[in-house]
Amino acid sequence: MKKILQDLSFEQLNELVSGLGAKPFRAKQLAEGLKKGKKISEINIDPALKQALTAEYEDEPVRVEKVLRSADGSEKYLFRLADGNIIEGVLMKYKYGNTQCVSTQVGCRMGCKFCASTLGGLVRNLTSGEILSQVYVVNAMHQNGRERGVTNIVLMGSGEPLDNFCEVSAFLKNVTAEDGINISARNISLSTCGIVPKIYELADLGIPVNLTISLHQTTDEGRRRTMPVANKYTIAEILGACSYYFEKTGRRYIFEYSLIAGENADKKHAEELIALLKGRPCHVNLIRLNEVKERSLKAAADAQAYKFAAVLEKGGISATVRRSVGADIGGACGQLRAGYLAQDD
């Protein structure tokens, strides 16, 4: 596989162009073309420069393979990478803007029992440019006179972002750069199952994104049943890392809690969650589980979700039941990719 031009910062792109003997304004032309989701071969630059670049860099590192559109307005994408691997993403449309969920890995090795992304294990990490290109190509589909492009990003698609820390860090620097697409760090959320050392590194990175922790249980024993990462990091260690993140960034953190029937969704669990989080600068996102056919876990009823939220609110914990999007198009992480790969087998 060739290198990915979208991996480069604008400064690095300038250096590359200069090194190839082209004038500096060509770097700006390249950057603008890439941001519009264009292939290198489609950008209006000097033919000799174009030839030199396509000899070394992938012409199209990420392309849209398939689009599914939900009745609720959300869109699910299958992306094909230059090496043939498949990843996926979602665009969710809200009144305040368009939120894109991006993948950071091909597959995932975390093994969470409620997630389809882990079914085939980890294939490989994405480069920062492959993560960024997902945003570029979706922006190109939506950013026009009638519609806004991507305004918010969640790193919550296939893969564990903190398991690909170096490339994700580079992506965050490039996507928030003034000479890039300049999306505010406050409009970016990173979801992790709780890789504690990397949460500390993320805090020290100096890019105050919204930290979201996939908690889903109130005890270490419960977490170990559904999340193998709990065998390495305890809830107490995760909470300590969250406190450090708040100290460094001033950003409150969010806990995701998928409500699983017969597992973690009764009043007792809500009260345990209150005891765990009381007094912390956090919010709880309650998720009505998107059931994965390869797994045995079942979603709690909607009424149960709202009762759970009411108990948390009464106990002083900020909580919302997350709006369910894309259920009719396989909206949960990994579902579309898993189904697509199964068809190929």
N, C-alpha and C positions, 0 to 999 in steps of 0.2 A: 504494500500500500504506500502511496506517495504521502508527502507531508500535507498538512492542512494550513492553507493560507490564513484562515479565520482564527488560527491559534495566536497570531501575532497581534501585539498592541499597535497603535498607530505609529508610535515611535519606531518600533521594530520594522513595520512596513516601510517607513521612510528609509531606514537603513538598507533594507533589501533592495528597494528601487534604485537608490543611489549606487549601491554595489553593482547593479546590473547596467549602470551607465545611463539610466533614464533621468529625466528632469524631475525635481521634487513634486511638481503639481500632479504627476502621474500617481503618486501615492494617495492623494486625496481622491482622484478619480476612481482608483481601485477600491478605496474604503467606501465611497458612496455607492458604488456598484454592488459590492458585497452586502452592504446593509439593505439593499433592495432585493436581496435574495437571488441575485444574478450569478450565473456561472462565470468563471474567469473569461471564458471564450466569448461571452456575450457583452462584456464591458468594452466600451469604446476607448481603447488605448492603442498605443503604437503596436503594430503587428509583431515586431521583433521582441518587444517586451512580453507580449501575450504568449508568444511561442516559448520564450525562456521560462515563464512562470508555469505554463501547463506541462512543461517537460518535467518539472520538479514537484509541482503541487496538484492536488486533486482538483479537477475542473468543477466538480459538483459533489462535495463531501456528504451532503444530506439532501434527499429529494422526497417529495410526498408520494408515497406509494398508493395510499387509499385514504379517503375521507368519509367518515360517517357523521351524519347530522341528526341530532336529537330533536324531538318535539319541543324540548325546553330551550332550544337555541344553541346549546353547546355543540362543539364539534370534536370528534376524536380522529386522530391522525395515526396512520402507520407511516413511519419514515424508513426509507432504505438508505443504508450507509454505503460508501464507496466499496467496501469489502463484501457487500452483500448481506450483512447483518441487518436485522429489523429491530427498531425501537418504536416507542409510541409516545403520544402526548395528547393533551386536551386543551381546548380553548373554551373558557367559561365567560359568558357575557353578562355583565351586571350594569346597573345604572351608572356606577362610578367609573367603569372602564372594562377593558378586556383582560382577563387573567389567563396566562398560559402556564400549563403544567408541563415541565420539561423532564426528560430522562437524563441521568448522569452515568448510567452503565448499561451495557447490554446484559439483561438479566440481573440477578442479585444473589448474593450468597448468605444473606442474613437468615433465611429460613422461617420467617414469620408465618404462622399457620393460617392467617386470614388474607394473605396476599398472593395473587397469581404471579407476580413478578419473579418469585423465588422458585417456581415449579421446575425450571430447567437449570437452575444454578446460575453462577456468574460465567459469562462468556468472555467479556473484557471490559475495561474501563473506556469511557468516551474521552476524547481530548476536549480541552476547553473550547476549541473551535467547532467541534461537532455539537456541543451543547448550545453554543451561541448560534450556530446555523439553524437549529430548530426554530429559534425566535425569528431569525431573518426570513426564513421561507414562509412562516405563518404571517408575519408582518406584511410580506409582499402580497399575500392573498387578501388582506383586509384593509391595508392602509391606503385609502383612496379618498376621493372627495365626499363620498357618502358614508364612510365608515371609519372609525378609529382603528388604529393598529393596537399592538400589545402595550398595555400600560402597567401591568403587574405580572410578576413571575413567581411561580412556586416551584422549588426543586423538590418534587414529590412524585415524579413519574417512576419509571423502572429504575431500580438501583438505590443504593444507600449513598447519599452525597458525601458523607464524611468518610466513607470507605474509598473515596476517590478524591482525597482532600487537595492534593496539589493542583489537579486540573480544575476542580470546582473553584478553588481560590483564584486561579488565573481567569476563569470565566467571570467571577464576581468583579474582579478588577476591570476587565474589559467591558462588561455590560453596563457598569456604572460610570465609565470614563466619559468626560465631557466631549471628547472627540470621537466617542462611539455612539451608541444609541441613547446613552445618558439616562438610563432608568434609575430612579432614586433607590438607594439601599432600603429606604422605608417601604418601598413597594415590592420588595423581594422577600419571600419566606423560604427558609430552608428547613426541611423536615428530616429528622433523624430518629432512628430507633434507640439512640442513646449510647454512642461511642464516646465515652467520657473524656479521654485525653484530647480528642479532636474538638470537643466543645470548648475546651480551654484554648486551644490553638485558634479556633474561629473567633473567640472573644478578643484575642490578641492581634487579629488580622487588621482591625481598624475599619471594617466595613460593617456598620450596624444593621445587618439584615434581621428580619424577624425570625427568632429561633422557635421552632416547633418540635416538640418531643412526642413521639408515639409512645404513650404510656400504657393505656388499655387495661391495666390492672392496678390494684391497690396494694398488693404484696409481692415480694420477690418470688414466693412460691407460685402465685398465680401467673406472674409474668413468664416464669420458666416453662409453664405449660404451653404457652402460645408464642413465645419469643425467645429463641435460643440465645440471643445476646445477653439475656438476663443471667445466664450462667457465668458471665464475666463481670458484668457491672450491676451493682445493686441500685435500688431506687434512691437510697440515701446518697450514693455517689453521684447519681444523676442530678439530684436536687442541689448538691454542693456545686456542681458545675454550672447549673442554672443561676445560682446566686452570684457566682463569679462573672457570668455573662452579663447579668444585670449591672453589676458594679462597673464593668468595663465599658458598657454601651449605653446604659440608661434605658434600655429597651425591655419592656415586660415580655415574658415568654409565654408560650401557648402549649397546652397539653392536649393532644388528640386522644380521644377515648372512644373506641369502637364498642358499641353496645352489642354484646353477644348473648343470645338467649341461654339461660341456665348457667352462665359462666361469670358475668360481671355486672349485671344490669339491675339488680334489685336494690331496695332501700338501704340495706346493710352496706353494700358497696359504695353507695352515694355518701353515706355517713363516714365511711373509712376514707373516702377521697377528701372530704371536708377536713378531717383530722390531719391528713397528709399535707394539704395545701393551704390551710388557714393562715392568713397574714402574709402570704407571698404575693409579689407583683405579677400575677399570672391570670390567664383566662383558660377556660376549658371548652374545647370544641367537641361536642358530642356527635358521634358519627353513627348513622344507621347503617350497619354493616352491609356492604355490597357482597352478597354471597358468591363464593367461587365454587363451581360445580365439582372441582377436584378435591375440595375440602369439605369436612363434615360440619363446620360451624354454621349456625343459623342466626339470622338477625333478630334482635329484640323488636317487639311491636312498636309502632309509632307512638301509641299512647304511653307505653312504658318509657320511651325516650323523653317525652315531655314531663312525665312525672319525675324522672331522674333529675332533669334540669331544674325543676321546681324545688326539689330537696336541696340541691347545691346552692341555688340562689338564696333560699331561706337561711342556709348555713353561712352565708357571706362570701360565697365563691362565684365570681363572674362566670357565666356559662351560657352557651347557646347550642341549639340543635342545628347542626350544619345542614344547609339546604342540599338536598340530594339532586345531583345533576348527572345526566348521561346514563341513567340506569338502563334505558332502552337500547343503548349502543355499546354496552360493556364498559361502563365508565370507570370501574375500579382498576387500580394499577395492574397492568400485566394481562388483563382479560383479553383484549383485542389481539395482542401479540401472540398469546398462548393459543388462541383459536386459529389464527392465521398459520402458525407453525404446524399445528395439528393437521390442517388441511394439506400441507405440503408433504407430510409423512406418508 
